[in-house]
């Protein structure tokens, strides 16, 4: 009996030792996705550098031109029985390359579809095939790796997806203009090379906004009428210059959503502005809040740090907050009231106890705290709140007897000289005061 | 990588546990083996799709001590259809070291630690071809038993996780009738 048990245990240990996770989970997931969406075929597309010509619609005879010694992200899509495209993301697809050329290739593709093209050296182009398999389906894309340079005058700028030849483009103030770059190469191919472009723009201070945050979709806009030169550059191979003439033409019916608002001290309110903008195809009413120039007539009472976002800094007003697009402007009168949900604020010692005076020995420090008492009876620690500020007013002593941190360690009071000072804490137009006495020992 | 590290730890811990059981004196027990028949409602999660095949299950076990056992599970075939996909469990086999809490008011709890292999077949409901593959992994379970009728007959409710890797999960809830010899 004991022998049987021990034999069983030995077999069991052997079995467990072989119990690492095994099995083709990717295959299982792919089969489920394929059936779930009724995917009947696949296509491969480049994420960014689309080949515009010679054009062959995928999936049949698709051919993509990519620069040598570069990288491109490829994406796989499943085509459903209703011709919808399903992006096959979050799956480890089986990508591979077929290279039948005489030259040994260093072009690689990883499991995420990132294609790294080889340096062709003295060769000018090379054909390869990129393959993908998914569940029981396969697809192939023909790729031409090319070292041909940009043709002379081969760089074109596209505005709202249309190639423009006139180097002076009139655009309405506060409108947005989407830019793209198209390259004609010596191999005869045309490609969308927006992502490969380095853009520069001669912008007068903050009058114009030129956002290249998304390198595949740079956007130009301006709230001030002027002429702005925008220049794309493709790896030093070619440039082009486009002059954007920004004017009031096509900009009408500028409206702000609230002509007057009240905001509590320390609180914010977001204003928005709209306008009818004609970019050449008729008036379209657009929100232009983020593109307008915002200003406050009295920043001590109302600030506008982010477009349209007014913040009450101190009680008072009404203060004019203005949004401007060229010569057009709209105004909202902002009144800042005291926050009537607040009853009082109170400075506390490091143990959160109420105090009227604080005694410190020279070269010591204490973390003061600040508490807000609200009308509804609730309290809240606001020591490090962004609306809390700590100040010092010296009563006696040679220089300031204390320092107080208003940054990383808000409320930290350090005794630096013998004397007496007042610590004043401010929060949304409320304040409290504490007298601090510093002695030598 | 993370999974394999965790798995290695589990296997080493389990091996130590088994070695401990090997060298511990065998306790006297009135019963020395048992058998159970029941059904398992499985849950198979893959690509945000859940399948719930119901399988017949047979369990055999040996007592090493009154509270440590070795168990073998075999679950037969069952299938389910969801999201245009037909999921068939061809079989699940598993072996466990079982640790019992001992009876309290005719009930006891137990945990299972071991390994399992599940064989799945996936096809499209439209008749498209799919694939069959086996998935093995560390497996664990937790269960509750209650004596019914006699001291040797029990009802068992058990949760078992057979596979959990790379966003694919195979687990099951089982109800069984057990006899100890």
Boltz contact constraints between the chains, C-beta under 6 A:
constraints:
  - contact:
      token1: [A, 8]
      token2: [B, 70]
      max_distance: 6.0
  - contact:
      token1: [A, 9]
      token2: [B, 18]
      max_distance: 6.0
  - contact:
      token1: [A, 9]
      token2: [B, 22]
      max_distance: 6.0
  - contact:
      token1: [A, 12]
      token2: [B, 70]
      max_distance: 6.0
  - contact:
      token1: [A, 12]
      token2: [B, 95]
      max_distance: 6.0
  - contact:
      token1: [A, 13]
      token2: [B, 15]
      max_distance: 6.0
  - contact:
      token1: [A, 13]
      token2: [B, 18]
      max_distance: 6.0
  - contact:
      token1: [A, 15]
      token2: [B, 95]
      max_distance: 6.0
  - contact:
      token1: [A, 15]
      token2: [B, 115]
      max_distance: 6.0
  - contact:
      token1: [A, 16]
      token2: [B, 11]
      max_distance: 6.0
  - contact:
      token1: [A, 16]
      token2: [B, 14]
      max_distance: 6.0
  - contact:
      token1: [A, 16]
      token2: [B, 115]
      max_distance: 6.0
  - contact:
      token1: [A, 19]
      token2: [B, 115]
      max_distance: 6.0
  - contact:
      token1: [A, 19]
      token2: [B, 138]
      max_distance: 6.0
  - contact:
      token1: [A, 20]
      token2: [B, 7]
      max_distance: 6.0
  - contact:
      token1: [A, 21]
      token2: [B, 137]
      max_distance: 6.0
  - contact:
      token1: [A, 21]
      token2: [B, 165]
      max_distance: 6.0
  - contact:
      token1: [A, 22]
      token2: [B, 136]
      max_distance: 6.0
  - contact:
      token1: [A, 23]
      token2: [B, 133]
      max_distance: 6.0
  - contact:
      token1: [A, 23]
      token2: [B, 134]
      max_distance: 6.0
  - contact:
      token1: [A, 23]
      token2: [B, 135]
      max_distance: 6.0
  - contact:
      token1: [A, 24]
      token2: [B, 133]
      max_distance: 6.0
  - contact:
      token1: [A, 25]
      token2: [B, 166]
      max_distance: 6.0
  - contact:
      token1: [A, 25]
      token2: [B, 168]
      max_distance: 6.0
  - contact:
      token1: [A, 27]
      token2: [B, 131]
      max_distance: 6.0
  - contact:
      token1: [A, 28]
      token2: [B, 46]
      max_distance: 6.0
  - contact:
      token1: [A, 28]
      token2: [B, 168]
      max_distance: 6.0
  - contact:
      token1: [A, 29]
      token2: [B, 46]
      max_distance: 6.0
  - contact:
      token1: [A, 29]
      token2: [B, 47]
      max_distance: 6.0
  - contact:
      token1: [A, 31]
      token2: [B, 122]
      max_distance: 6.0
  - contact:
      token1: [A, 31]
      token2: [B, 130]
      max_distance: 6.0
  - contact:
      token1: [A, 31]
      token2: [B, 131]
      max_distance: 6.0
  - contact:
      token1: [A, 32]
      token2: [B, 46]
      max_distance: 6.0
  - contact:
      token1: [A, 32]
      token2: [B, 47]
      max_distance: 6.0
  - contact:
      token1: [A, 32]
      token2: [B, 49]
      max_distance: 6.0
  - contact:
      token1: [A, 32]
      token2: [B, 85]
      max_distance: 6.0
  - contact:
      token1: [A, 33]
      token2: [B, 47]
      max_distance: 6.0
  - contact:
      token1: [A, 35]
      token2: [B, 84]
      max_distance: 6.0
  - contact:
      token1: [A, 35]
      token2: [B, 85]
      max_distance: 6.0
  - contact:
      token1: [A, 35]
      token2: [B, 124]
      max_distance: 6.0
  - contact:
      token1: [A, 36]
      token2: [B, 83]
      max_distance: 6.0
  - contact:
      token1: [A, 36]
      token2: [B, 84]
      max_distance: 6.0
  - contact:
      token1: [A, 136]
      token2: [B, 129]
      max_distance: 6.0
